[in-house]
């Protein structure tokens, strides 16, 4: 089995040392810490040559919130799996992390076993959120749903309008001059923000949310 290549972004050297110590204790060394970063600027300097499969990013970086760095990484490297870890369960931080492409959120007070499970789960492309994190995410999504407000980026808005026009990923990529993988990344973020899992549900939600009055002339083809 190939090792999981891990990078960690945290401005505390002791955290890097602690994670390295934990990983060195794992029998078989299934996870390899390939590089550590102190801030977002260092990651952005390497953005086109990142080698890690998984990035674990501290929410409290000195130059930008962790979830914003997660979005930057996913824009350029959609295949990289990202997890956010933090000292707190601040509601907006949890929600923004998942909305920006992170697959998991964990507290820095988590046990060594939970941290390893966190990394391994994310590496498989699966979501990781336990108990209190899941509760916060559920409450925040319900709040957004009741308010009838969904905040999306300018690029997500462009992708959403093309999805509503019935275009496929390849066609959207061509129109926006981006890769299909990047379109898929934006599509998944849109699904997450609208709390849906497919295009048919997105069309139905579109009919209910007034801030996005798109043309649904092709809706019947999804039923």
N, C-alpha and C positions, 0 to 999 in steps of 0.2 A: 504494500500500500504506500503510495506517495505521501510524503510528509506535507502537512498543512503549513504553508509559508505565511508567517504572521508578521505584521508591522504594528507598532504601538506609537500613538501620538499623545504625549503627556509632557508637561513642562516640569515635572518633578523627577529628577534622576533616580531617586530611591524607588519610584514606581517601576522604572525600567529594570532596575536591579532585582526587585522583588519578583517580577514576572519571569525574568530570566532564571532566577533561582527555582521557581515553581516548575518551569518547563524542564529544567535539567533533572528534576526528580522523577519525571514521568518515565516509566519503564518503556523502552522501545523508542523514546523520543519521537512521538507521532506529530508533534508540533515544533516547528523550527522558527525561532525569532530571527528574521532576516535583516530587519533594520528598525531603529527607533528614531523618533523625531521629537523635538522639543516644542514645536509650534507649527502653525499652518503654513507659514512662509516657506519653511524647509520642505514641506510636502509639495507645495506648488512648484518649487524649484525642480523637483524630481518628477513632476506630474506625468510626463510622457515616457518615463522609464521605470515605473513602479513594478516591482517583481512579486509583491505579496499577493496571496490568495485572499487573505482576510486582513482588514484594518480595524483595530480597536482604537477608538478616538475618545479622549476625555472631552466632556461637555465644556469644561472651563479652561479653554486655552487662552494664552495671554493676548492673542491678536484676533481671534474670531471665535464665535460659539462652535462647538464641535459639529453640530448638525449642518452648519453652513459649509464646513470643510467637507463633510460627507457628500453634500450635493455637488460640490466642485469635482470631487474624485469621480463620482458616478457619471457626471457629464462627459468626462474624458475616457474613463475606464468602466463601462457599465458592468463588466463581468466581476469586478472586485466586490467582495462581500464585506459589509461594514456593520460594526456594532458600536454603540455609544455606551460609555460608562460614566457614572456621575456620583457625587456624594448625596444628591437630593432627588426627590421625585416631583420636581416642579412640573405642573401639568403641561404648560406650553412646550417645555423642553422635550418631554416624552412624545407629545403629538408631533412636534416639528421634526423630531429625529426620524420617525417612521415616514412622515410625509416627504422627507428629503432623500429617501432611499436606504436608510439604515434597516437592517433586518432584526436588530435586537437592541435592548436597553437593559442595563444591569447596574446595580449599585456597587460602589467601590468597597462596600462593607461585605460583599458576598464572599462565601467560602471558596477555598481553592477548587473544590469539586465543582461548584456551580460555575466558576469562571471557566474551567476547562470545558464543561458542558456547553457553555455560552459560545466559545470559540468553535467547537466541533459542530454544533447545530448550525451556526451561521455559515460555516464552510460548505455545508451541504445545500445552501440556498433556502434553508427553512427559517421561519421566524422564531425568535426567542423572546418571550416576555412572561414572567412568572408573577403570580399572585398580585402584589400591590401595583406592579407596573401594568399588568393587564387591567386592573380595576381603574387606574388613572386613565388609560387609553380608552376604555369603554365609556367612562364618564365624559371625557372630553369629546368623543365622537357624538355621543348623544346630545351634548350641549350644542355642538355645531349643527347637528341635524335639526334641532328644535329652532335654532336661530335662522335656518334656511340660508346660511352663508358658507360658501366654500372658497377659500383663497387659493388661487393658483398663479404660477409665474407667467410671464409674458410668453415664454416658449411653450409652456403647457397649454396656454390658451390657444396658440396657433395649432398645436397638435390636436387639441380637443375639437376645434372647429373643422379640421379635416376629417377626423373620425366621424363627426356628425354628418359630414358630407358623404360618408360611405366609403372613404378611401382605405386601402390596406396599408400595412406598415411600409412596404416597398415603395408605394406611390407617395406616401407622406414623406419618406426619406428623400425621394427625388425632388419633390416640391420645395423642401426646406434645406436641401443640400447638406443633410446629415446622414449618419449611418442608420441602418435598420435597427441595430442594437440600441442606439440612442433613442430612437422612436419607441422601442419596446420599454426602455427605462421610463420615458415620460408617460407612456400609456399606463404602466403599472402605478406610477405616482398618482395619476388622475384617478384610477380605480380606487386607490387607497383613500384619497381625499373625498371622493364621493361615496365611499363605503360600499362599493360594488365589486363584483368579481369578474364581470364580462361586459361585452359591448351592449348586449340586449338590456341588461340592467342599467347601463349608463344612459341609454335612450329613454328608458322609463323614468329614471331620476331626472333627466333633463326636462321632462314634461312638468315636473313638480317644482323645480327650482327656478324662480323667475329671473335671477341674475344671469342666466345662460339661455336666452331665447333662440336656440338654434333651429334650423330647418329640419324637421323630422320626416320628410317625404318618403325616405327609404326605411322607416321604422318597421313596416310589416315584414320585411325580409328576415328579421331577426326573431320572429314569433313562429 
